[in-house]
Amino acid sequence: MRTYRRWILGAAMFLLPVLVVTNARADERDSTIRWDITHISNFAPVTANAGGMASAFAQDTSKITVTGSGTFTVGDSEEVTGGGTWQTVEEGASTPSAQGSYRVTGLVRFEVAPGAQTRTTIDNIGDGTLADNRGGLAILRIAYSDGSKGILVVSCDLPGNPPPGPAGSPHSIFEGITASKGFVDYWNRAAPAAGVDGNRTLFHVVHAEQ
């Protein structure tokens, strides 16, 4: 009997973390997430607003620039809103070759990443507490106004805080966007530059009262 009880206790201790992770993932699947390409109106302190723009380059250095925001429900590929504008610039050119709007038609995948927002950030998008900020990777299906289709990848690397932290997202995560449009893959994101607005993103957990 004593051996049996020890086996039950050991099994319970082993399964408890699994159950906790499973429940956490179930909660996450029900979450509504807002994504934004952000506009940084001030860098001292960093002040995040909706309404920014981000770019990415194709193999030949032609470029796509997009604005946008929207929401999706994790675990429901069709529960999406939002979109934005786009414009493309061909290799060696300085003026747009085409432009228009796009809308999000579906969620392919979303993964939350570890990491914390810098505690001095002023967030004018979410609830203002920074507790709703998330890093991660979203892959969205989009439809362009000219009839073409593609994918928008939104990646957010939260910067974190100096020791004792909490720390930011892993360095393997990039900040910015990539996109495809028709047969062209704008796979090389434009990296954000220190003190320069642009090429930044942010995810927020949307609470029911918002």
Backbone as a chain_set.jsonl record, in Angstrom:
{"seq": "MRTYRRWILGAAMFLLPVLVVTNARADERDSTIRWDITHISNFAPVTANAGGMASAFAQDTSKITVTGSGTFTVGDSEEVTGGGTWQTVEEGASTPSAQGSYRVTGLVRFEVAPGAQTRTTIDNIGDGTLADNRGGLAILRIAYSDGSKGILVVSCDLPGNPPPGPAGSPHSIFEGITASKGFVDYWNRAAPAAGVDGNRTLFHVVHAEQ", "coords": {"N": [[0.827, -1.202, 0.0], [1.939, 1.236, 0.831], [3.929, 1.54, -1.079], [2.344, 1.8, -3.365], [1.034, 4.241, -2.83], [3.221, 5.948, -2.916], [3.871, 5.724, -5.607], [1.588, 6.876, -6.804], [1.824, 9.488, -5.782], [4.26, 10.252, -6.938], [3.586, 10.123, -9.657], [1.635, 12.103, -9.744], [3.152, 14.38, -9.121], [4.75, 14.449, -11.36], [2.884, 14.854, -13.393], [1.685, 17.272, -12.767], [3.098, 19.705, -13.657], [2.636, 19.318, -16.393], [-0.142, 19.481, -16.568], [-0.522, 22.123, -15.756], [0.791, 23.552, -17.792], [-0.784, 22.731, -19.944], [-3.294, 23.847, -19.274], [-2.606, 26.539, -19.278], [-2.007, 26.914, -21.97], [-4.497, 26.391, -23.03], [-5.955, 28.581, -22.031], [-4.59, 30.589, -23.376], [-5.271, 30.046, -25.993], [-7.804, 31.023, -26.113], [-7.541, 33.73, -26.048], [-7.861, 37.145, -27.097], [-5.896, 38.982, -29.246], [-4.325, 42.031, -29.927], [-2.622, 43.458, -32.641], [-0.113, 45.722, -33.72], [1.512, 47.883, -36.002], [3.737, 50.082, -34.949], [3.888, 53.587, -34.092], [6.41, 55.58, -32.975], [6.425, 58.234, -31.015], [8.091, 59.605, -29.377], [11.33, 59.266, -27.95], [12.425, 59.49, -25.462], [10.94, 59.467, -22.676], [10.472, 56.272, -24.41], [7.619, 56.324, -26.415], [4.82, 54.726, -27.348], [2.566, 54.5, -30.018], [-0.383, 53.871, -31.997], [-0.434, 53.536, -35.619], [1.956, 53.457, -37.127], [4.635, 52.632, -39.511], [6.188, 50.031, -41.47], [8.798, 48.228, -43.154], [9.973, 45.899, -45.698], [12.292, 43.962, -47.661], [12.664, 42.559, -50.938], [14.336, 39.923, -52.848], [15.743, 41.326, -54.814], [16.129, 43.802, -53.718], [13.905, 45.412, -54.063], [11.072, 46.94, -52.458], [8.553, 46.668, -49.913], [6.247, 48.599, -48.113], [4.284, 48.875, -45.263], [1.385, 49.836, -43.365], [-0.612, 49.307, -40.403], [-3.001, 47.556, -38.275], [-4.829, 45.419, -36.043], [-6.912, 42.696, -34.863], [-6.876, 39.349, -33.532], [-8.15, 36.112, -32.667], [-6.643, 33.773, -30.703], [-6.218, 30.503, -31.778], [-8.461, 30.458, -33.356], [-8.797, 30.59, -36.576], [-10.299, 32.193, -38.254], [-11.328, 34.333, -36.886], [-10.703, 37.329, -37.13], [-9.666, 40.759, -37.468], [-9.05, 43.919, -39.106], [-6.337, 45.561, -40.903], [-4.585, 47.528, -43.322], [-2.487, 49.875, -45.068], [-0.541, 49.647, -48.124], [2.472, 49.927, -50.036], [4.604, 49.55, -52.848], [7.992, 49.656, -53.958], [10.064, 49.578, -56.679], [13.188, 47.922, -57.547], [15.956, 50.068, -57.368], [14.399, 52.32, -57.71], [12.753, 55.349, -56.523], [10.251, 56.205, -56.076], [6.855, 55.112, -55.406], [5.728, 52.137, -57.041], [3.318, 50.92, -57.001], [0.337, 50.982, -55.015], [-1.985, 50.793, -52.229], [-4.619, 49.354, -50.292], [-4.949, 46.821, -47.722], [-6.488, 43.901, -46.323], [-6.881, 41.838, -43.442], [-7.393, 38.392, -43.648], [-7.233, 35.994, -42.338], [-5.834, 34.016, -39.647], [-2.812, 32.406, -39.532], [-0.909, 31.459, -37.701], [0.037, 32.006, -34.306], [2.465, 32.727, -31.903], [3.3, 33.282, -28.601], [6.065, 35.01, -27.231], [8.682, 34.822, -24.755], [9.594, 37.514, -22.504], [9.823, 40.991, -21.482], [8.359, 44.266, -21.395], [10.091, 47.399, -21.544], [10.219, 49.156, -18.551], [9.907, 51.907, -18.452], [8.529, 52.676, -20.658], [5.994, 54.458, -22.363], [2.824, 53.582, -23.07], [0.463, 54.077, -25.381], [-1.436, 52.544, -26.59], [-2.452, 50.126, -25.458], [-3.711, 49.145, -22.24], [-2.182, 50.779, -20.727], [-0.712, 49.896, -18.574], [1.385, 48.25, -19.202], [1.372, 45.596, -18.596], [-0.167, 44.18, -20.335], [1.303, 43.943, -22.622], [2.901, 41.987, -25.144], [5.464, 39.937, -26.504], [6.215, 38.247, -29.581], [5.239, 36.167, -32.413], [3.315, 36.562, -35.234], [1.532, 35.187, -37.92], [-0.176, 36.163, -40.642], [-2.852, 35.855, -42.959], [-3.455, 37.8, -45.831], [-5.333, 40.037, -47.964], [-4.809, 41.929, -50.783], [-5.662, 45.159, -52.164], [-5.469, 45.225, -54.909], [-6.191, 42.783, -55.794], [-4.36, 40.74, -55.439], [-2.893, 38.246, -53.24], [-1.451, 37.387, -50.036], [0.971, 36.98, -47.386], [1.388, 38.338, -44.169], [3.841, 38.814, -41.855], [4.224, 39.473, -38.532], [6.443, 40.469, -36.166], [7.513, 40.734, -32.846], [9.846, 41.949, -30.65], [10.34, 42.273, -27.427], [12.035, 44.714, -25.474], [12.91, 44.6, -22.774], [14.492, 45.017, -19.492], [17.223, 46.572, -17.636], [19.514, 44.659, -15.49], [18.115, 44.095, -12.272], [16.268, 43.052, -14.148], [12.833, 42.436, -15.266], [14.012, 40.46, -18.067], [14.351, 40.989, -21.659], [12.945, 39.793, -24.801], [14.169, 36.76, -26.433], [17.233, 36.968, -28.349], [16.999, 35.817, -30.802], [14.652, 36.576, -31.934], [13.223, 38.777, -34.29], [12.56, 42.284, -34.752], [9.895, 43.818, -36.341], [8.509, 43.513, -39.677], [7.763, 41.041, -42.198], [6.706, 40.209, -45.542], [4.623, 38.737, -48.084], [3.598, 39.072, -51.464], [1.58, 38.106, -53.898], [3.68, 36.409, -56.114], [6.008, 37.372, -55.043], [8.316, 37.494, -52.447], [8.888, 39.396, -49.766], [11.249, 39.114, -47.908], [13.272, 40.07, -46.299], [13.492, 41.84, -43.587], [13.247, 45.352, -42.778], [15.301, 46.711, -40.451], [14.67, 48.225, -37.252], [15.946, 51.471, -36.398], [17.993, 53.058, -33.987], [16.514, 55.697, -32.251], [15.003, 56.485, -34.426], [11.879, 56.665, -35.949], [9.798, 53.949, -36.937], [9.415, 50.618, -38.368], [8.693, 49.039, -36.174], [6.869, 46.984, -33.874], [4.04, 45.73, -31.947], [2.348, 43.641, -29.644], [-0.739, 43.226, -27.912], [-2.623, 41.899, -25.21], [-6.052, 41.745, -25.337], [-8.44, 42.828, -23.168], [-11.709, 42.007, -21.929], [-13.218, 44.26, -21.231], [-12.137, 46.268, -22.745]], "CA": [[0.0, 0.0, 0.0], [2.815, 2.402, 0.909], [4.576, 1.664, -2.395], [1.324, 2.306, -4.289], [0.845, 5.665, -2.567], [4.4, 6.666, -3.428], [3.767, 5.768, -7.065], [0.567, 7.872, -7.124], [2.382, 10.801, -5.5], [5.255, 10.555, -7.962], [2.891, 10.393, -10.915], [0.983, 13.413, -9.627], [4.186, 15.42, -9.197], [5.201, 14.508, -12.747], [1.826, 15.347, -14.271], [1.252, 18.616, -12.407], [3.563, 20.72, -14.616], [1.99, 19.117, -17.687], [-1.491, 20.012, -16.463], [-0.436, 23.583, -15.692], [1.11, 24.033, -19.135], [-1.95, 22.496, -20.798], [-4.308, 24.852, -18.949], [-2.12, 27.84, -19.728], [-2.169, 26.965, -23.414], [-5.93, 26.49, -23.299], [-6.323, 29.973, -21.801], [-3.99, 31.384, -24.439], [-6.026, 29.817, -27.223], [-9.039, 31.798, -26.062], [-7.225, 35.147, -25.917], [-7.867, 38.061, -28.234], [-4.635, 39.726, -29.314], [-4.234, 43.151, -30.864], [-1.297, 43.706, -33.208], [0.085, 47.066, -34.268], [2.77, 48.481, -36.471], [3.657, 51.228, -34.059], [4.514, 54.892, -34.313], [7.096, 56.035, -31.765], [6.373, 59.697, -31.083], [9.148, 60.158, -28.527], [12.267, 58.231, -27.541], [12.923, 59.75, -24.107], [10.946, 58.0, -22.801], [9.819, 55.695, -25.589], [6.165, 56.485, -26.369], [4.283, 53.9, -28.423], [1.237, 54.852, -30.503], [-0.808, 53.227, -33.234], [-0.282, 54.359, -36.814], [3.307, 53.476, -37.69], [4.871, 51.928, -40.758], [7.336, 49.121, -41.463], [9.174, 47.83, -44.515], [10.771, 44.696, -45.919], [12.897, 43.95, -48.99], [12.705, 41.316, -51.707], [15.669, 39.472, -53.234], [16.418, 42.322, -55.65], [16.071, 45.054, -52.929], [12.617, 46.105, -54.137], [10.616, 47.11, -51.081], [7.165, 46.899, -49.562], [6.04, 49.328, -46.857], [2.9, 48.702, -44.838], [0.866, 50.288, -42.079], [-1.677, 48.391, -40.059], [-3.317, 47.06, -36.948], [-5.988, 44.548, -36.072], [-7.012, 41.735, -33.777], [-7.179, 37.958, -33.857], [-8.384, 35.24, -31.532], [-5.711, 32.652, -30.776], [-6.924, 29.236, -31.901], [-9.571, 30.587, -34.303], [-8.139, 31.166, -37.757], [-11.181, 33.095, -38.982], [-11.763, 35.438, -36.026], [-9.695, 38.358, -37.345], [-10.073, 42.082, -37.942], [-7.953, 44.838, -39.359], [-5.624, 45.706, -42.157], [-3.827, 48.771, -43.397], [-2.107, 50.313, -46.417], [0.72, 49.11, -48.645], [3.038, 50.47, -51.265], [5.825, 48.875, -53.284], [8.979, 50.439, -54.696], [10.901, 48.648, -57.432], [14.639, 48.012, -57.387], [16.584, 51.25, -57.926], [13.46, 53.436, -57.825], [12.539, 56.12, -55.3], [8.811, 56.493, -55.956], [6.083, 53.871, -55.406], [5.256, 51.579, -58.301], [1.92, 50.562, -56.778], [-0.063, 51.195, -53.627], [-3.394, 50.523, -51.973], [-4.943, 48.909, -48.939], [-5.07, 45.375, -47.569], [-7.248, 43.475, -45.15], [-6.506, 40.534, -42.908], [-8.446, 37.407, -43.919], [-7.121, 34.82, -41.484], [-4.652, 33.794, -38.82], [-2.123, 31.137, -39.777], [-0.289, 30.997, -36.457], [0.57, 32.992, -33.372], [3.225, 32.196, -30.776], [3.792, 34.265, -27.638], [7.474, 34.86, -26.871], [9.018, 35.376, -23.445], [10.16, 38.853, -22.532], [9.072, 42.047, -20.811], [8.49, 45.611, -21.931], [10.87, 48.318, -20.727], [9.254, 49.704, -17.582], [9.726, 53.349, -18.644], [7.761, 52.906, -21.883], [4.629, 54.984, -22.3], [2.047, 52.813, -24.043], [-0.816, 54.722, -25.683], [-2.273, 51.627, -27.356], [-3.121, 49.18, -24.573], [-4.336, 49.675, -21.024], [-1.261, 51.707, -20.096], [0.022, 49.287, -17.46], [2.441, 47.435, -19.821], [1.153, 44.188, -18.285], [-0.83, 43.554, -21.475], [2.239, 43.848, -23.743], [3.429, 40.662, -25.436], [6.315, 39.688, -27.642], [5.797, 37.034, -30.262], [5.26, 36.062, -33.869], [2.005, 36.314, -35.845], [1.513, 34.99, -39.369], [-1.539, 36.529, -41.044], [-3.223, 35.861, -44.376], [-3.977, 39.106, -46.197], [-5.798, 40.259, -49.333], [-4.47, 43.275, -51.238], [-6.733, 45.836, -52.9], [-5.345, 44.995, -56.353], [-6.605, 41.418, -56.087], [-3.349, 39.755, -55.059], [-2.949, 37.754, -51.871], [-0.141, 37.178, -49.461], [1.163, 36.723, -45.961], [2.056, 39.365, -43.378], [4.459, 38.292, -40.633], [4.46, 40.527, -37.552], [7.327, 39.93, -35.132], [7.755, 41.725, -31.799], [10.931, 41.652, -29.706], [10.27, 43.206, -26.3], [13.425, 45.045, -25.13], [13.279, 44.24, -21.414], [15.021, 45.989, -18.535], [18.552, 46.246, -17.106], [19.481, 43.829, -14.287], [17.738, 42.674, -12.218], [15.262, 42.654, -15.112], [12.885, 41.245, -16.122], [14.73, 40.568, -19.336], [13.565, 41.079, -22.88], [12.765, 38.589, -25.602], [15.425, 36.188, -26.945], [17.826, 37.688, -29.481], [16.629, 35.136, -32.047], [13.426, 37.193, -32.445], [13.458, 40.069, -34.92], [11.543, 43.323, -34.607], [9.482, 44.341, -37.631], [7.586, 42.717, -40.487], [8.055, 40.581, -43.554], [5.435, 40.036, -46.245], [4.616, 38.271, -49.465], [2.531, 39.633, -52.303], [1.649, 37.309, -55.113], [4.841, 35.528, -56.154], [7.182, 38.054, -54.493], [8.493, 37.379, -51.002], [9.702, 40.455, -49.162], [11.684, 38.273, -46.803], [14.357, 40.71, -45.542], [12.871, 42.965, -42.872], [14.012, 46.567, -42.486], [15.494, 46.74, -39.003], [14.505, 49.547, -36.626], [17.182, 52.186, -36.077], [17.911, 53.772, -32.711], [16.108, 57.089, -32.343], [14.296, 56.746, -35.683], [10.573, 56.024, -35.966], [9.557, 53.006, -38.023], [9.825, 49.218, -38.302], [8.474, 48.507, -34.832], [5.575, 46.322, -33.716], [3.665, 45.443, -30.563], [1.143, 42.861, -29.38], [-1.427, 43.442, -26.639], [-3.777, 41.077, -24.859], [-7.242, 42.598, -25.253], [-9.346, 42.415, -22.109], [-13.12, 42.075, -22.342], [-13.772, 45.584, -21.025], [-11.526, 47.252, -23.619]], "C": [[0.865, 1.257, 0.0], [3.51, 2.64, -0.427], [3.607, 2.245, -3.411], [1.108, 3.795, -4.107], [2.013, 6.489, -3.087], [4.344, 6.794, -4.943], [2.751, 6.823, -7.509], [1.102, 9.275, -6.91], [3.395, 11.209, -6.547], [4.618, 10.882, -9.294], [2.227, 11.755, -10.9], [1.986, 14.537, -9.754], [4.694, 15.573, -10.624], [4.16, 15.166, -13.647], [1.427, 16.772, -13.984], [1.78, 19.675, -13.352], [2.902, 20.591, -15.971], [0.59, 19.709, -17.677], [-1.49, 21.533, -16.444], [-0.165, 24.166, -17.069], [-0.097, 23.874, -20.053], [-3.027, 23.538, -20.541], [-3.889, 26.227, -19.428], [-2.297, 27.979, -21.236], [-3.635, 27.054, -23.801], [-6.418, 27.914, -23.09], [-5.82, 30.854, -22.93], [-4.769, 31.231, -25.739], [-7.314, 30.628, -27.258], [-8.792, 33.305, -26.073], [-7.428, 35.896, -27.229], [-6.622, 38.92, -28.149], [-4.772, 40.86, -30.322], [-2.789, 43.257, -31.345], [-1.258, 45.101, -33.809], [1.462, 47.203, -34.882], [2.792, 49.863, -35.839], [4.375, 52.47, -34.583], [5.119, 55.345, -32.988], [7.209, 57.553, -31.843], [7.458, 60.366, -30.246], [10.049, 59.004, -28.1], [12.829, 58.445, -26.142], [11.8, 60.319, -23.25], [10.269, 57.543, -24.086], [8.306, 55.763, -25.41], [5.565, 55.803, -27.585], [2.843, 54.286, -28.733], [0.886, 53.962, -31.689], [-0.435, 54.124, -34.416], [1.108, 54.448, -37.385], [3.403, 52.762, -39.022], [6.119, 51.069, -40.633], [7.556, 48.607, -42.878], [9.925, 46.506, -44.517], [11.195, 44.672, -47.378], [12.826, 42.565, -49.623], [14.147, 41.008, -52.1], [16.448, 40.533, -53.999], [16.436, 43.709, -55.009], [14.842, 45.901, -53.244], [11.974, 46.014, -52.764], [9.102, 47.205, -50.992], [7.117, 47.618, -48.221], [4.57, 49.243, -46.499], [2.638, 49.459, -43.543], [-0.157, 49.242, -41.641], [-1.82, 48.081, -38.593], [-4.533, 46.162, -37.086], [-6.002, 43.639, -34.863], [-7.198, 40.334, -34.351], [-7.413, 37.21, -32.559], [-7.505, 34.013, -31.687], [-6.514, 31.35, -30.803], [-8.108, 29.276, -32.837], [-9.055, 31.325, -35.524], [-8.979, 32.205, -38.476], [-11.585, 34.326, -38.17], [-10.701, 36.539, -36.065], [-10.351, 39.666, -37.747], [-8.828, 42.825, -38.4], [-7.348, 44.762, -40.743], [-4.87, 47.022, -42.137], [-3.571, 49.163, -44.838], [-0.789, 49.672, -46.825], [1.184, 49.946, -49.824], [4.327, 49.716, -51.577], [6.693, 49.838, -54.084], [9.913, 49.453, -55.379], [12.385, 48.903, -57.196], [15.19, 49.264, -58.087], [15.679, 52.46, -58.037], [13.325, 54.151, -56.484], [11.07, 56.475, -55.083], [8.025, 55.185, -56.045], [5.655, 53.441, -56.811], [3.788, 51.189, -58.214], [1.608, 50.783, -55.309], [-1.556, 50.928, -53.482], [-3.61, 50.154, -50.517], [-4.921, 47.378, -48.911], [-5.936, 45.097, -46.354], [-6.779, 42.095, -44.726], [-7.668, 39.574, -43.095], [-8.349, 36.179, -43.03], [-5.836, 34.804, -40.692], [-4.073, 32.431, -39.157], [-1.579, 30.583, -38.47], [0.118, 32.185, -35.612], [1.255, 32.273, -32.227], [3.664, 33.355, -29.886], [5.252, 33.965, -27.334], [7.705, 35.372, -25.458], [9.592, 36.77, -23.592], [9.25, 39.868, -21.898], [9.326, 43.378, -21.507], [9.354, 46.447, -20.992], [9.933, 49.131, -19.849], [9.023, 51.203, -17.741], [8.903, 53.68, -19.883], [6.386, 53.486, -21.572], [3.847, 54.343, -23.435], [0.678, 53.455, -24.223], [-1.756, 53.835, -26.496], [-3.096, 50.733, -26.438], [-3.737, 49.851, -23.367], [-3.413, 50.594, -20.237], [-0.426, 51.12, -18.988], [1.271, 48.554, -17.911], [2.269, 45.951, -19.528], [0.485, 43.451, -19.435], [0.074, 43.444, -22.697], [2.731, 42.409, -23.905], [4.428, 40.746, -26.59], [5.823, 38.436, -28.345], [5.849, 37.148, -31.771], [3.861, 35.717, -34.362], [2.169, 36.192, -37.353], [0.069, 35.143, -39.822], [-1.72, 36.385, -42.545], [-3.841, 37.214, -44.703], [-4.394, 39.131, -47.668], [-5.528, 41.715, -49.689], [-5.587, 43.842, -52.118], [-6.641, 45.642, -54.413], [-5.681, 43.56, -56.744], [-5.588, 40.351, -55.733], [-3.51, 39.366, -53.597], [-1.543, 37.532, -51.35], [-0.186, 36.884, -47.981], [1.855, 37.932, -45.334], [2.557, 38.713, -42.097], [4.782, 39.476, -39.734], [5.259, 39.92, -36.406], [7.668, 41.034, -34.139], [8.771, 41.208, -30.799], [10.859, 42.673, -28.578], [11.667, 43.454, -25.74], [13.846, 44.694, -23.715], [13.887, 45.375, -20.618], [16.434, 45.599, -18.091], [18.433, 45.339, -15.88], [18.995, 44.648, -13.095], [16.607, 42.264, -13.142], [13.862, 43.092, -14.729], [13.465, 41.513, -17.506], [13.773, 40.658, -20.509], [13.445, 39.748, -23.582], [14.108, 38.042, -26.069], [15.924, 36.934, -28.178], [17.519, 37.028, -30.822], [15.38, 35.734, -32.683], [13.749, 38.528, -33.096], [12.3, 41.016, -34.637], [11.197, 43.851, -35.99], [8.521, 43.417, -38.343], [8.307, 42.127, -41.692], [6.708, 40.33, -44.218], [5.667, 39.365, -47.584], [3.442, 38.928, -50.178], [2.594, 38.929, -53.646], [2.847, 36.383, -55.053], [6.103, 36.152, -55.571], [7.184, 37.926, -52.972], [9.433, 38.484, -50.528], [10.203, 39.912, -47.821], [12.68, 38.963, -45.862], [13.814, 41.956, -44.849], [13.827, 44.161, -42.773], [14.098, 46.686, -40.971], [15.231, 48.133, -38.446], [15.858, 50.151, -36.287], [16.974, 52.984, -34.799], [17.539, 55.237, -32.951], [15.35, 57.466, -33.592], [12.981, 55.982, -35.664], [10.477, 55.069, -37.147], [10.058, 51.615, -37.726], [9.736, 48.627, -36.899], [7.039, 47.992, -34.712], [5.294, 46.089, -32.242], [2.385, 44.614, -30.545], [0.59, 43.237, -28.013], [-2.497, 42.38, -26.426], [-4.955, 42.023, -24.658], [-8.172, 42.037, -24.187], [-10.783, 42.706, -22.524], [-13.677, 43.482, -22.226], [-13.205, 46.631, -21.958], [-12.318, 47.405, -24.91]], "O": [[0.586, 2.217, -0.718], [3.666, 3.781, -0.862], [3.989, 3.084, -4.227], [1.008, 4.538, -5.083], [1.829, 7.58, -3.627], [4.714, 7.825, -5.503], [2.996, 7.57, -8.455], [0.878, 10.16, -7.735], [3.408, 12.354, -6.999], [5.049, 11.803, -9.987], [2.243, 12.478, -11.895], [1.717, 15.539, -10.416], [5.028, 16.676, -11.057], [4.499, 15.935, -14.547], [0.879, 17.439, -14.862], [0.993, 20.494, -13.826], [2.628, 21.591, -16.635], [0.172, 20.355, -18.638], [-2.358, 22.164, -17.047], [-0.795, 25.142, -17.476], [-0.402, 24.765, -20.846], [-3.615, 24.062, -21.487], [-4.712, 26.995, -19.926], [-2.689, 29.038, -21.724], [-3.984, 27.71, -24.782], [-7.214, 28.413, -23.885], [-6.523, 31.754, -23.39], [-4.906, 32.19, -26.499], [-7.853, 30.887, -28.334], [-9.747, 34.081, -26.104], [-7.202, 35.362, -28.315], [-6.328, 39.511, -27.11], [-5.274, 40.667, -31.429], [-1.852, 43.158, -30.553], [-2.254, 45.591, -34.339], [2.451, 46.702, -34.348], [1.962, 50.713, -36.159], [5.31, 52.405, -35.381], [4.407, 55.478, -31.992], [7.987, 58.09, -32.632], [7.711, 61.561, -30.394], [9.574, 57.884, -27.91], [13.642, 57.642, -25.683], [11.706, 61.538, -23.103], [9.587, 58.316, -24.759], [7.771, 55.323, -24.393], [5.771, 56.241, -28.717], [2.007, 54.386, -27.835], [1.768, 53.369, -32.31], [-0.156, 55.311, -34.246], [1.426, 55.421, -38.069], [2.397, 52.341, -39.594], [6.993, 51.334, -39.808], [6.632, 48.556, -43.69], [10.439, 46.054, -43.494], [10.549, 45.279, -48.232], [12.914, 41.544, -48.941], [15.067, 41.738, -51.732], [17.666, 40.637, -53.856], [16.728, 44.694, -55.687], [14.738, 47.018, -52.737], [12.292, 45.114, -51.987], [8.45, 47.752, -51.881], [7.863, 47.28, -47.302], [3.705, 49.508, -47.334], [3.542, 49.69, -42.74], [-0.529, 48.378, -42.434], [-0.917, 48.3, -37.785], [-5.188, 46.147, -38.128], [-5.195, 43.796, -33.946], [-7.618, 40.16, -35.494], [-6.943, 37.613, -31.495], [-7.605, 33.293, -32.68], [-7.381, 31.126, -29.958], [-8.715, 28.237, -33.1], [-8.897, 32.546, -35.502], [-8.443, 33.017, -39.23], [-12.134, 35.273, -38.733], [-9.897, 36.665, -35.141], [-11.452, 39.681, -38.297], [-7.702, 42.415, -38.118], [-7.788, 44.01, -41.613], [-4.556, 47.56, -41.076], [-4.35, 48.822, -45.728], [-0.019, 49.213, -45.981], [0.388, 50.584, -50.513], [5.048, 49.298, -50.672], [6.192, 50.714, -54.789], [10.492, 48.588, -54.722], [12.78, 49.962, -56.709], [14.917, 49.487, -59.266], [16.142, 53.533, -58.422], [13.728, 53.629, -55.444], [10.698, 56.985, -54.026], [8.479, 54.242, -56.692], [5.276, 54.262, -57.647], [3.094, 51.132, -59.229], [2.503, 50.772, -54.464], [-2.29, 50.849, -54.467], [-2.875, 50.589, -49.631], [-4.879, 46.73, -49.956], [-6.096, 45.944, -45.474], [-6.339, 41.291, -45.547], [-8.803, 39.896, -42.743], [-9.294, 35.393, -42.97], [-4.872, 35.493, -41.025], [-4.768, 31.419, -39.076], [-1.754, 29.405, -38.158], [0.496, 33.236, -36.131], [0.709, 31.333, -31.65], [4.316, 34.291, -30.348], [5.636, 32.804, -27.194], [6.993, 36.269, -25.006], [10.024, 37.163, -24.676], [8.044, 39.646, -21.782], [10.37, 43.585, -22.124], [9.348, 46.227, -19.781], [8.97, 49.723, -20.337], [8.039, 51.726, -17.217], [8.611, 54.849, -20.132], [5.71, 53.056, -20.638], [4.163, 54.533, -24.609], [-0.167, 53.39, -23.33], [-2.756, 54.314, -27.031], [-4.306, 50.599, -26.622], [-4.225, 50.978, -23.447], [-3.804, 51.131, -19.201], [0.49, 51.781, -18.499], [2.139, 48.26, -17.089], [2.943, 45.123, -20.141], [0.56, 42.224, -19.507], [-0.349, 42.901, -23.718], [2.948, 41.704, -22.92], [4.252, 41.525, -27.526], [5.085, 37.646, -27.757], [6.419, 38.086, -32.329], [3.286, 34.706, -33.96], [2.86, 36.995, -37.981], [-0.801, 34.36, -39.441], [-0.836, 36.755, -43.318], [-4.662, 37.721, -43.939], [-3.891, 38.369, -48.494], [-5.963, 42.626, -48.984], [-6.351, 43.099, -52.733], [-7.619, 45.866, -55.125], [-5.479, 43.163, -57.892], [-5.92, 39.166, -55.727], [-4.169, 40.057, -52.82], [-0.575, 37.494, -52.11], [-1.234, 36.582, -47.409], [2.798, 38.481, -45.906], [1.778, 38.128, -41.344], [5.525, 40.376, -40.125], [4.811, 38.976, -35.756], [8.062, 42.132, -34.531], [8.579, 40.161, -30.181], [11.273, 43.819, -28.754], [12.421, 42.501, -25.547], [15.037, 44.504, -23.468], [13.812, 46.54, -21.008], [16.802, 44.426, -18.163], [17.359, 45.257, -15.286], [19.425, 45.789, -12.923], [16.023, 41.2, -12.934], [13.707, 44.027, -13.943], [13.413, 42.626, -18.029], [12.568, 40.439, -20.381], [13.797, 38.704, -23.032], [15.092, 38.781, -26.099], [15.131, 37.466, -28.955], [17.758, 37.626, -31.871], [15.073, 35.441, -33.838], [14.475, 39.335, -32.515], [11.193, 40.582, -34.321], [12.078, 44.282, -36.733], [7.807, 42.635, -37.714], [9.326, 42.65, -42.142], [5.684, 40.248, -43.54], [6.763, 39.417, -48.144], [2.436, 39.287, -49.566], [3.526, 39.122, -54.428], [3.028, 35.655, -54.077], [7.164, 35.528, -55.598], [6.19, 38.212, -52.305], [10.62, 38.494, -50.854], [9.655, 40.211, -46.76], [12.906, 38.489, -44.749], [13.695, 43.011, -45.471], [15.045, 43.998, -42.696], [13.074, 46.754, -40.291], [15.54, 49.126, -39.105], [16.798, 49.439, -35.935], [15.892, 53.523, -34.566], [18.171, 55.925, -33.753], [15.074, 58.645, -33.812], [12.966, 54.781, -35.392], [11.006, 55.342, -38.224], [10.991, 51.428, -36.946], [10.578, 47.829, -36.487], [6.124, 48.497, -35.361], [6.177, 46.229, -31.396], [1.462, 44.851, -31.324], [1.34, 43.527, -27.08], [-3.198, 42.006, -27.366], [-4.863, 42.987, -23.898], [-8.637, 40.903, -24.294], [-11.031, 43.559, -23.376], [-14.523, 43.874, -23.031], [-13.699, 47.758, -21.993], [-11.945, 48.2, -25.773]]}, "num_chains": 1, "name": "protein.A"}
